[in-house]
Amino acid sequence: MEEPQIHESAQGPRVTPAPSRTAQTPRPVPGPRPAAVPRPGRPGPSPAAAGRAGGTAPRPAPPAQRAPQATPGPVPAAPAAPAAPSVSAAVPQIQLIPASAEGALDAAEEAVDLLLDTGRAPGDILVLTTGDPHPWAAHELSFGEAAYWALHDAGDDVFYADATQVQRATGRPVVVFAVNGGAADTVVGSLPVALTRAGALLIVCGDPQQINSVLGAGV
């Protein structure tokens, strides 16, 4: 009966220090753990972070992982900005109507009629001639150049002009270029400028070989 008491007294000093954590005195680290807990603005992860750190509580890693979770909301708004590109389609189309010098003006007139029939506004069309002026231009010029170019500036009707004056003419959506004679230099010098005056379409009535040689491309 006395033997169990002797065993308890022998084991007593070993059992009593166990419940207190001070027995793990070789580790002086538990002291800074409570200092890591009071982190401003990050109350949740502090106890878990202290446990993972193994005593060295100051780990900035967990707060850095929380920051990207709040940001994914505005991120999709940035890719919605690709405007891009609206690449300028300002290069006009070129349409060639084969015609002789004698028939180029008639071909140009037919092209104008077709444009008007398909819904083009008269003010959208500029007609240039390399040879004899169009009868309308000859008639309006009889009232003087000031009145003639005032009609051009008004821009409410089809305007006919000499190709040598293409520099003075402003751009219009459609330019009809009639190679109805005149000097070869007139075609060479004015046809490329007429291309720059055409906003959407350039219609050239004349000899295909001559036109292709001037524009430098197969039309």
C-alpha positions in Angstrom: 0.0 0.0 0.0 2.9 2.4 0.7 4.6 1.6 -2.7 2.2 3.6 -4.9 2.7 6.6 -2.7 6.4 6.4 -3.2 6.0 6.3 -7.0 3.7 9.3 -7.0 6.1 11.3 -4.9 8.9 10.4 -7.3 7.0 11.3 -10.4 5.5 14.4 -8.8 8.2 16.9 -9.7 8.1 15.7 -13.3 4.4 16.1 -13.7 3.9 19.5 -12.1 6.0 21.6 -14.5 4.3 20.0 -17.6 1.1 22.1 -17.6 3.1 25.3 -17.5 4.8 26.3 -20.8 7.7 27.7 -18.9 9.2 24.2 -19.0 10.1 25.0 -22.7 12.5 27.6 -21.5 15.1 26.7 -24.1 12.9 28.7 -26.5 12.7 32.3 -25.4 10.7 33.1 -28.6 7.1 32.9 -27.2 7.7 36.3 -25.8 7.4 38.3 -29.1 4.3 36.3 -30.2 1.8 38.6 -28.4 3.7 41.6 -30.0 2.9 40.3 -33.4 -0.8 39.9 -32.7 -1.7 43.5 -32.5 -1.2 44.4 -36.2 -3.1 47.4 -37.4 -5.8 46.7 -40.0 -5.1 43.0 -40.2 -6.8 41.5 -37.1 -7.8 38.1 -38.6 -4.6 36.5 -39.8 -2.4 37.6 -36.8 -2.9 34.5 -34.6 -2.5 32.1 -37.5 0.4 34.0 -38.9 2.1 33.8 -35.5 1.6 30.0 -35.5 3.1 29.6 -39.0 6.0 31.8 -38.2 7.1 29.6 -35.4 7.7 32.4 -33.1 8.9 35.0 -35.6 5.5 36.6 -36.0 6.4 39.6 -38.3 5.5 38.1 -41.7 4.3 40.6 -44.3 3.4 37.8 -46.7 -0.3 37.2 -45.6 -1.4 40.8 -46.0 0.1 40.9 -49.5 -2.1 38.0 -50.5 -5.2 39.8 -49.4 -4.6 42.9 -51.4 -5.0 41.3 -54.9 -8.3 39.8 -53.8 -9.8 43.3 -53.4 -8.4 44.6 -56.7 -9.9 42.1 -59.3 -13.0 44.2 -59.5 -11.5 47.2 -61.4 -9.1 45.0 -63.4 -11.7 44.0 -66.2 -12.4 47.7 -66.8 -9.0 48.2 -68.2 -9.1 45.7 -71.1 -12.4 47.2 -72.2 -10.5 50.3 -73.5 -9.0 48.8 -76.7 -10.2 51.4 -79.0 -8.2 51.1 -81.3 -8.1 50.9 -83.5 -10.2 52.3 -85.8 -7.7 52.2 -88.6 -8.5 55.0 -91.0 -10.1 53.7 -94.1 -9.6 57.1 -95.8 -8.1 55.4 -98.9 -10.7 55.8 -101.6 -11.8 53.1 -103.9 -10.8 53.5 -107.6 -13.2 52.6 -110.4 -12.1 52.7 -114.0 -14.5 53.2 -116.9 -12.7 52.5 -120.2 -13.5 55.3 -122.6 -11.8 57.1 -125.5 -11.0 60.8 -125.2 -14.1 61.6 -127.2 -16.4 59.5 -125.1 -14.8 60.2 -121.6 -17.1 63.1 -120.9 -20.3 61.2 -121.8 -19.0 58.3 -119.6 -18.5 60.7 -116.7 -22.0 62.1 -117.2 -23.5 58.5 -117.0 -21.5 57.9 -113.9 -22.9 61.0 -112.3 -26.4 60.1 -113.2 -25.9 56.6 -111.7 -24.5 58.1 -108.5 -27.5 60.4 -108.1 -29.9 57.6 -108.9 -28.3 55.4 -106.2 -28.8 58.1 -103.5 -25.6 60.2 -103.7 -26.3 63.9 -102.9 -25.3 66.3 -105.7 -23.0 68.1 -103.3 -21.0 64.9 -102.8 -19.7 64.9 -106.4 -16.9 66.7 -108.1 -16.2 66.3 -111.8 -12.8 67.1 -113.3 -12.1 67.3 -117.0 -8.6 67.3 -118.7 -9.8 68.6 -122.1 -12.7 70.8 -123.0 -14.6 72.1 -120.0 -18.0 70.7 -119.2 -20.9 72.8 -120.7 -22.1 73.6 -117.2 -18.7 74.9 -116.2 -18.4 77.0 -119.4 -21.8 78.5 -118.7 -21.1 79.4 -115.1 -17.7 80.8 -115.8 -19.3 83.3 -118.1 -20.6 85.0 -115.0 -17.1 85.4 -113.6 -14.8 83.2 -111.6 -15.9 84.7 -108.3 -19.5 83.6 -108.9 -18.3 80.3 -110.3 -16.2 79.3 -107.3 -18.9 80.6 -104.9 -21.0 77.7 -106.3 -18.1 75.4 -105.4 -17.9 76.7 -101.9 -21.6 76.4 -101.4 -21.3 72.6 -102.0 -24.9 71.9 -102.7 -24.7 70.7 -106.3 -22.4 68.7 -108.6 -19.4 70.9 -109.4 -17.5 70.7 -112.7 -14.0 72.0 -112.9 -10.9 71.9 -115.1 -8.4 69.2 -113.9 -5.6 71.9 -113.9 -7.5 73.6 -111.0 -7.8 70.5 -108.9 -5.5 72.1 -106.3 -8.1 74.8 -105.7 -11.0 72.3 -105.4 -11.8 71.0 -102.0 -12.4 67.3 -101.3 -15.7 65.6 -101.9 -16.8 62.0 -101.2 -16.8 61.2 -104.9 -14.6 62.5 -107.6 -15.2 61.7 -111.3 -12.1 62.3 -113.5 -12.8 62.5 -117.2 -9.7 62.1 -119.4 -11.3 63.8 -122.4 -8.2 65.0 -124.1 -5.7 67.7 -123.2 -2.0 67.4 -122.6 -0.6 64.2 -121.2 1.1 66.2 -118.4 -2.3 67.3 -117.2 -3.3 63.8 -116.5 0.0 63.0 -114.9 -0.1 66.0 -112.7 -3.8 66.2 -111.7 -4.9 62.6 -111.4 -2.9 61.8 -108.3 -4.2 65.0 -106.7 -7.7 64.0 -107.7 -7.2 60.8 -105.8 -6.4 62.8 -102.6 -9.6 64.9 -103.1 -11.8 61.8 -103.2 -13.1 60.8 -99.8 -14.7 57.5 -100.7 -14.6 56.9 -104.5 -12.6 58.0 -107.5 -14.1 57.2 -110.9 -11.7 57.6 -113.8 -13.1 57.6 -117.4 -10.4 57.2 -120.0 -7.7 54.9 -121.4 -6.9 52.1 -119.0 -3.3 51.9 -120.0 -2.7 55.6 -119.5 -4.6 55.6 -116.1 -2.7 52.6 -114.8 0.6 54.1 -115.7 -0.2 57.3 -113.9 -1.6 55.7 -110.7 1.1 53.1 -110.7 -1.3 50.2 -110.0 -3.7 48.0 -111.8 -7.1 49.5 -111.5 
